[in-house]
Amino acid sequence: MNFIDQEEQVIHILKDKLPSQAKYHIMTYGCQMNEHDSEKISWILEQVGFHATPDPQEADLILLNTCSIRHSAEDKVYGKLGELKHQKKQRDLTIAVCGCMMQREESRNKVLEKCKHVDIIFGTNNIHKLPALLLDHYETEKRTIDIDESFQSIDDKLLANRYYPYKSFVNIMYGCNNFCSYCIVPYTRGREVSRPSQDILNEVRALVASGVLEITLLGQNVNSYTPALENGYSFTHLIYDLAKIQGLKRIRFMTSHPKDISDDLLMAFKDLDSLCNFLHLPVQAGSNSVLRKMNRRYSREDYMRKIDKVKNLVPDIALCTDIMVGFPEESEDDFQDTLDLVKYVQYDSAFTFLYSPREGTPAANNIQQIPKEIKQDRFNRLTETLYPIFEKKNKALVGKTLEVLVEDHSKHDTSMLTGRTESFKLTHFRGGDRLIGKILPIKITSANSFNLEGEFIGS
């Protein structure tokens, strides 16, 4: 049953069950896929009569959309559930937990056994069933659970409450076939399923018609996008077709797997003005030995050749990556290979992680785990290498005028506006609310390792 069918049967009943002026609050953990799922959940909740609140203390329903990629992400959820237990004792509160953690049997069982105050549990492919789950809970006052472990019920017809009206996430595929030895994603998101290209193009056209200037295409590995019954149609074809949409100013995508990124896609960075000059290409490690143990299926030489190619095509492209330190059996020489690769590539930004064992993955069973103090030392040395490179790259932009999509007021200084350059550089400048949602020329006046500051060139 899709949401439209369900809406006709459930929505009028559910509205009668809700508290007067019922409010909801969503806490999102993890990646952009989870953020977009939360946008869909928000839309559903408002269809059935809830109103959003930024204050969890005011909420009648608190929903935790969870991530299971690392232990630290799960620990944050358990900590938050502990806090909510005390809140629930003090007031009438419904608590729901969804997302990747709930797809893992171990994590789900832990919540079932130790968090009796959680009322609703559902998985990554059951978002469209939320109204029925809520209704069942309100009618029975019992815990309601719905987990689809077949990954066959993906519903792409849900709308979303976009966090920003001028930029949007668009899922192009779900799941992952790579089975990297450290990663739980194939077990929580299932195997790869690509959306039909026309569905994606129609969705983007509708978004642009509503005022969206920038889209970010989402998938665990967008490079392996292969829609069924569209023989030969690739991710690169999709990018070129999207670039034809009038009014779409910026196209981004996450995440790219190095083994699958094609020369044709790299060429698109040179050919297409709307494809942002920013490439997130996770390397994870610079050692061939570690890459083999990770089951990444490329070598450091393969990776560096692709980096060289895209730099030759687009010299000013901004490069971002993911790097993991302390993988089982990683030697000091292996780690030095990673540092050498970092120095060679000269990244603009990076997501850095300590390896965290995930039960159910091959790497977690490796008896040669790296001691925590060694992992932390390597992590510190990695960031000490990366941050000066980031600063050097950013300071090279001082004096230049860059196009910035203005997103909002800065969280740290509300007198400043903040936004992103085409190369995804976070940029702060002074200006009024009328500038939010526009792409503006900003002259960069100062920079550090993590952001830029500038001044609006205009009136």
C-alpha positions in Angstrom: 0.0 0.0 0.0 1.5 3.3 -1.0 1.0 6.5 1.1 -1.8 7.9 -1.1 -3.9 4.8 -0.6 -3.1 4.7 3.1 -3.9 8.4 3.4 -7.5 8.0 2.4 -8.0 5.3 5.0 -5.9 6.5 7.9 -5.5 10.2 7.9 -9.0 11.2 9.1 -9.0 8.6 11.8 -5.5 9.5 13.0 -6.2 13.2 13.3 -8.9 12.4 15.8 -6.5 10.4 17.9 -3.8 13.1 18.0 -3.4 15.5 20.9 -4.7 19.0 20.2 -2.1 21.0 18.1 0.2 17.9 18.2 3.9 18.7 17.7 6.8 16.6 16.5 10.5 16.8 16.7 13.0 14.7 14.5 16.5 14.0 15.6 18.6 12.8 12.6 21.9 10.9 12.8 24.2 10.0 10.0 24.5 10.7 6.3 22.6 12.7 3.7 20.4 9.7 2.9 19.1 9.9 6.5 18.7 13.6 6.3 16.5 13.2 3.2 14.6 10.4 4.9 13.8 12.8 7.7 12.5 15.3 5.2 10.1 12.6 4.0 9.1 11.7 7.5 8.4 15.4 8.3 6.2 15.7 5.2 4.2 12.6 6.3 3.7 13.8 9.8 2.4 17.2 8.7 0.0 15.4 6.3 -1.6 13.6 9.3 -1.9 16.7 11.4 1.4 17.2 13.3 3.3 20.5 13.5 7.1 20.8 13.7 8.8 22.2 16.7 12.5 22.9 17.1 12.2 22.3 20.9 12.0 18.6 21.9 10.6 19.6 25.2 7.4 20.8 23.4 7.0 17.7 21.2 4.2 15.2 21.6 6.2 12.9 19.3 10.0 12.6 19.2 11.4 10.5 16.4 15.1 9.4 16.2 16.3 8.6 12.7 19.4 6.5 13.4 22.7 5.6 11.8 24.7 2.4 12.4 27.8 3.1 10.4 29.9 3.4 13.6 29.6 2.5 17.3 29.8 6.2 18.2 26.7 6.9 16.2 24.7 4.2 18.0 26.1 5.3 21.3 24.6 8.8 20.8 21.2 7.3 20.1 21.3 5.1 23.2 22.4 8.2 25.2 19.5 10.2 23.8 17.0 7.4 24.5 18.2 7.4 28.1 17.4 11.2 28.4 14.0 10.7 26.8 13.1 8.0 29.3 13.1 10.6 32.0 11.1 13.0 29.9 8.4 10.4 29.2 8.0 9.9 33.0 7.2 13.6 33.3 4.7 14.0 30.4 2.7 12.3 27.7 5.2 11.6 25.0 5.4 9.2 22.1 8.9 8.0 21.1 9.7 6.5 17.7 13.0 5.1 16.5 13.7 4.3 12.8 16.6 4.2 10.3 19.6 2.0 9.9 20.0 0.9 13.5 16.6 -0.7 13.4 17.5 -2.8 10.4 20.3 -4.4 12.5 18.8 -7.2 14.5 21.4 -6.8 17.3 20.6 -3.1 17.7 16.9 -3.5 17.3 16.8 -6.2 20.0 18.8 -4.0 22.4 16.2 -1.2 22.0 13.4 -3.7 22.4 14.9 -5.2 25.6 16.4 -2.1 27.3 14.3 0.8 26.1 10.7 -0.2 27.0 9.7 3.4 26.7 10.2 3.4 22.9 6.7 3.1 21.3 7.3 2.7 17.6 10.1 1.0 15.7 10.4 0.9 11.9 13.1 0.4 9.3 14.6 2.3 6.3 12.0 1.0 3.9 8.9 1.4 6.0 8.7 5.2 6.1 5.5 5.2 4.1 3.8 3.1 6.8 4.3 5.6 9.6 0.7 6.8 9.6 -0.6 3.3 10.1 2.0 2.6 12.8 1.0 5.8 14.7 -2.6 4.9 14.4 -2.0 1.4 15.7 0.0 2.7 18.7 -2.6 5.3 19.6 -5.5 2.8 19.3 -3.8 -0.1 21.2 -1.4 1.9 23.4 1.1 -0.9 22.7 4.5 -0.9 21.1 4.3 -1.0 17.3 7.1 -2.5 15.1 7.5 -2.8 11.3 10.8 -3.9 9.7 11.1 -4.8 6.0 14.1 -7.0 5.7 13.5 -7.9 2.1 14.3 -4.3 0.8 11.6 -4.7 -1.8 9.1 -2.0 -0.7 11.0 1.2 -1.6 8.5 4.0 -2.2 9.8 6.9 -4.3 6.5 8.7 -4.4 6.8 10.4 -1.0 7.2 14.1 -1.0 9.5 15.9 1.5 9.6 19.0 3.6 12.9 20.4 2.3 15.1 22.0 5.0 15.9 24.7 2.4 13.5 25.8 -0.4 16.2 26.4 -2.9 18.3 23.2 -2.6 17.3 19.6 -2.4 18.5 16.1 -2.0 17.3 13.6 -4.7 17.7 9.8 -4.2 18.7 8.1 -7.4 19.4 4.7 -6.0 19.3 2.7 -2.8 21.5 0.0 -1.2 25.0 -1.1 -1.9 26.6 -4.2 -3.6 30.2 -3.5 -2.6 30.5 -5.3 0.8 33.5 -3.4 2.0 34.8 -5.6 4.9 34.2 -2.9 7.5 30.8 -1.6 6.4 27.3 -2.5 7.6 25.4 -0.5 4.9 24.6 -3.5 2.6 22.9 -5.2 5.6 20.9 -2.1 6.7 20.1 -0.6 3.3 20.0 -3.8 1.1 21.4 -4.4 -2.4 21.5 -1.8 -5.1 18.2 -0.7 -6.7 18.3 2.3 -9.2 15.3 4.5 -9.8 14.1 4.9 -13.4 15.8 7.9 -15.0 12.5 9.6 -16.1 11.3 9.5 -12.5 14.4 11.3 -11.4 14.3 13.9 -14.2 10.6 14.6 -13.5 11.3 15.0 -9.8 14.1 17.5 -10.5 12.0 19.4 -13.0 9.3 19.8 -10.4 11.9 20.9 -7.8 13.3 23.5 -10.1 9.8 24.8 -10.9 9.3 25.2 -7.2 12.4 27.4 -6.9 15.2 24.9 -6.3 18.6 26.0 -7.7 20.8 23.2 -6.5 20.3 19.4 -6.2 22.5 16.8 -4.6 22.1 13.3 -6.1 22.3 10.6 -3.4 23.3 7.0 -3.4 25.7 4.7 -1.5 27.6 4.4 -4.8 26.2 6.7 -7.5 28.7 5.6 -10.0 27.0 2.2 -10.3 23.6 3.7 -11.1 22.1 1.3 -13.6 18.3 1.6 -13.9 16.5 -1.6 -14.9 15.2 -1.9 -18.5 17.4 1.1 -19.6 20.2 -0.8 -21.2 23.4 1.3 -21.4 22.0 4.2 -19.5 24.6 5.3 -16.9 25.1 7.8 -14.1 27.0 10.0 -16.6 24.0 10.0 -19.0 21.8 11.1 -16.0 24.2 13.9 -15.2 24.1 15.2 -18.8 20.3 14.9 -19.0 20.0 16.9 -15.7 22.3 19.6 -17.0 19.7 20.3 -19.8 17.0 21.3 -17.3 16.5 25.1 -17.5 16.9 26.9 -14.2 19.0 24.2 -12.5 22.1 26.0 -11.5 24.1 23.4 -9.6 24.4 19.6 -9.6 26.2 17.7 -6.9 26.4 14.0 -6.0 27.5 11.8 -3.2 29.0 9.3 -2.8 31.4 8.1 -5.5 33.3 4.8 -5.3 36.8 5.1 -6.9 36.6 1.7 -8.6 33.5 2.7 -10.6 34.1 6.4 -11.4 34.4 6.6 -15.2 36.5 8.8 -17.5 33.2 10.0 -19.0 32.0 11.2 -15.7 35.3 13.0 -15.0 35.0 14.7 -18.4 31.6 16.0 -17.4 33.3 18.2 -14.8 35.0 20.0 -17.7 32.0 20.0 -20.0 29.1 21.0 -17.8 28.8 24.4 -16.1 26.1 23.2 -13.8 28.1 20.3 -12.4 29.9 21.8 -9.4 33.7 21.6 -9.3 33.7 19.5 -6.2 34.4 15.8 -6.1 34.0 13.6 -3.0 36.0 10.5 -3.7 36.6 8.3 -0.6 40.0 6.7 -0.5 39.7 5.2 3.0 43.5 4.2 3.0 46.6 4.9 1.1 48.1 1.4 1.5 47.4 -1.3 -1.1 47.6 -3.9 1.7 44.9 -2.2 3.7 42.8 -1.5 0.7 42.8 -5.2 -0.2 41.8 -6.1 3.4 39.0 -3.6 3.2 37.8 -5.2 -0.1 37.8 -1.8 -1.8 38.8 -3.3 -5.2 41.2 -0.6 -6.4 44.8 0.2 -5.7 46.4 3.5 -4.5 47.8 3.8 -8.1 44.3 3.4 -9.6 43.0 6.1 -7.3 45.9 8.5 -7.9 45.5 8.1 -11.7 41.9 9.2 -11.4 42.8 12.1 -9.2 45.5 13.2 -11.7 43.0 12.9 -14.6 40.3 15.1 -13.0 42.9 17.7 -11.9 44.2 17.9 -15.5 40.7 18.4 -16.8 39.6 20.8 -14.1 42.7 22.3 -12.3 40.6 24.2 -9.7 38.4 21.3 -8.7 38.0 20.9 -4.9 38.6 17.3 -3.7 37.1 15.7 -0.6 37.6 12.2 0.7 37.0 9.8 3.6 39.9 8.3 5.5 39.9 5.6 8.1 42.8 5.0 10.4 43.5 2.0 12.6 42.0 -0.7 10.4 42.8 -4.2 11.6 46.5 -5.2 10.8 47.3 -1.6 9.7 51.0 -1.2 10.2 53.0 2.0 10.7 54.2 1.7 7.1 50.6 1.3 5.9 49.7 4.5 7.7 52.7 6.3 6.2 51.3 5.3 2.8 48.1 7.1 3.7 50.0 10.2 4.8 52.0 10.2 1.6 48.8 10.0 -0.5 47.2 12.9 1.4 50.3 15.0 0.8 50.2 14.1 -2.9 46.5 14.7 -3.5 46.2 18.0 -1.5 42.6 17.6 -0.4 40.4 20.6 0.2 38.5 18.7 2.9 38.1 15.3 4.4 36.0 13.1 6.7 38.3 11.3 9.0 37.5 8.3 11.2 38.9 5.9 13.7 38.1 2.3 12.6 35.1 1.0 14.6 34.3 -2.7 14.5 30.7 -3.4 13.4 29.3 -6.8 14.4 28.3 -8.8 11.3 31.2 -7.5 9.1 34.3 -9.5 8.3 36.7 -6.9 9.7 35.1 -7.2 13.1 36.2 -10.8 13.3 39.9 -10.0 12.6 41.8 -10.8 15.8 44.6 -8.3 14.9 42.7 -5.2 16.0 44.7 -2.0 16.5 45.0 -0.7 20.1 42.9 2.4 20.8 45.9 4.5 21.7 47.7 3.7 18.4 44.6 4.5 16.5 44.2 7.8 18.3 47.9 8.7 17.7 47.5 8.0 14.0 44.3 10.0 13.8 46.0 13.0 15.4 48.9 12.7 13.0 46.5 12.5 10.0 44.6 15.6 11.0 47.9 17.4 11.7 48.8 16.7 8.1 45.4 17.5 6.6 44.5 20.8 8.4 47.5 22.9 7.1 46.7 21.7 3.6 43.0 22.8 4.0 44.2 26.2 5.3 46.7 26.6 2.4 44.0 25.8 -0.2 41.5 28.1 1.4 43.9 31.0 1.9 44.7 30.8 -1.8 41.2 32.0 -2.4 41.6 35.3 -0.5 41.0 38.2 -2.8 39.0 36.2 -5.3 35.3 36.6 -5.9 33.3 33.4 -5.7 29.6 32.5 -6.3 27.9 31.5 -3.0 24.5 30.0 -2.6 23.3 31.7 0.6 21.7 29.2 2.9 20.9 30.9 6.3 22.2 32.9 9.2 25.4 31.5 10.7 24.7 29.3 13.8 27.6 30.9 15.6 26.9 34.5 14.7 23.4 35.4 13.6 24.6 38.7 12.2 26.4 36.8 9.5 24.9 34.9 6.6 26.4 31.6 5.5 26.4 29.5 2.3 28.5 27.3 0.0 30.6 28.1 -2.9 30.4 25.9 -6.0 33.5 24.0 -4.6 31.5 23.5 -1.3 33.5 25.9 0.8 31.5 27.1 3.8 31.5 30.9 3.5 30.3 33.6 6.0 29.5 37.3 5.2 27.4 40.1 6.4 24.0 40.7 4.8 20.2 40.8 5.3 17.5 38.2 5.0 16.7 39.3 1.5 19.9 37.6 0.3 19.0 34.1 1.6 18.3 31.7 -1.2 20.3 33.6 -3.9 23.6 32.8 -5.6 25.7 35.9 -5.0 29.3 37.1 -5.7 31.3 37.2 -2.5 34.8 38.6 -2.3 36.9 36.4 0.0 38.6 38.5 2.7 40.0 35.8 5.1 40.2 32.1 5.5 41.1 29.3 7.8 41.2 25.5 7.5 37.5 25.1 7.6 35.7 28.1 6.2 36.0 31.4 4.3 34.8 34.9 5.2 34.0 37.6 2.7 31.9 40.5 1.7 29.0 40.8 -0.7 29.9 42.5 -4.0 26.6 44.2 -4.8 23.8 46.2 -3.3 
